[in-house]
Amino acid sequence: MNIEVGKIYKHYKGKLIKVICIGLNSDTKEEMIAIEELEESQGYPKGQIWFRNTKDFFDEVNSNGQKYRFEIYN
């Protein structure tokens, strides 16, 4: 599966995020993804930016009717 920059994804817990960009960790060279919260969630404001390992983006979770941690939102 490919991560699409600029697209909106739904986290399996229900929150919506937007993929900002994909880059590399400067120390480990591990591929990372920058995502933006599109709504307030768990005390974090709308617009909060997070960085995750791209390898974790499509982890299988099979929870709340969703197979992967993040799925593209229509």
C-alpha positions in Angstrom: 0.0 0.0 0.0 1.1 3.5 -0.7 0.7 6.5 1.6 -0.8 9.4 -0.4 0.5 12.9 0.6 -2.3 15.4 0.9 -5.0 12.8 1.5 -7.2 12.4 4.5 -7.1 9.2 6.5 -9.2 7.8 9.3 -7.5 6.3 12.4 -9.1 3.1 13.6 -10.2 5.0 16.8 -12.2 7.4 14.6 -10.1 10.6 14.3 -9.3 12.1 11.0 -5.8 13.1 9.9 -4.1 14.6 6.8 -0.8 13.4 5.5 1.5 16.4 5.3 4.7 14.8 3.9 7.0 11.8 4.0 10.6 12.2 5.0 13.6 10.6 6.7 14.7 10.6 10.3 18.1 12.4 10.3 19.7 10.0 12.7 18.4 6.6 11.6 17.4 7.3 8.0 14.1 5.6 8.9 11.2 6.7 6.7 8.7 8.9 8.7 5.4 10.5 7.9 4.1 13.9 9.2 0.4 13.9 9.9 -1.9 16.7 11.0 -4.9 16.3 13.4 -8.0 17.6 11.7 -10.0 17.8 14.9 -9.3 18.1 18.6 -8.5 14.7 20.1 -7.5 13.5 23.5 -6.6 17.0 24.7 -4.5 17.8 21.6 -5.7 20.7 19.4 -6.8 20.6 15.9 -3.7 21.2 13.7 -1.4 19.3 16.0 1.4 17.7 13.9 2.6 14.2 14.6 5.5 12.1 13.2 5.1 8.3 12.8 7.2 5.5 11.3 5.7 4.8 7.8 6.0 1.1 8.5 3.4 1.5 11.3 0.9 3.4 9.2 -0.8 0.3 7.7 -0.5 -2.0 10.8 -3.4 -4.5 10.8 -5.7 -3.7 13.8 -9.0 -5.2 12.8 -10.9 -2.9 15.1 -14.1 -0.8 14.8 -14.7 -2.2 11.4 -11.3 -1.1 10.1 -8.6 -3.5 9.0 -5.6 -1.1 9.1 -4.4 1.6 11.6 -5.1 4.3 9.0 -7.4 3.9 6.0 -8.1 6.5 3.3 -11.2 8.6 4.1 -13.9 9.1 1.4 
